Amino acid sequence: MFEVEFGYDKKYTDNSVGINVGINVGINEIQAKIITLLREKPSVTIPEIAEKIGIVNRHVERNLKFLKDNGFIEREGAKKTGTWIVKK
């Protein structure tokens, strides 16, 4: 189980993310939500992620880059028809 507590009484829990992910790499709440969405629907688009989380496309792109650079996810296939693979 993955759980993050924030100083302003907000808690995020994701049972599908490894226990050491947040401790060792320090993913934030948005990144944890993105990983959950990618697991649920590997073909999800950036605008869909932005709408579901309530952030702008550019913030999604920045968080996806972080997740890719740190080995959490990778993109397989073409830009429009490809899918996301969650590795950790």
Secondary structure, DSSP 8 states (H G I E B T S, - for coil): -EEEEETTTEEEEETTS-TTHHHHT---HHHHHHHHHHHH-TT--HHHHHHHHT--HHHHHHHHHHHHHTTSEEEES-TTT-EEEE--
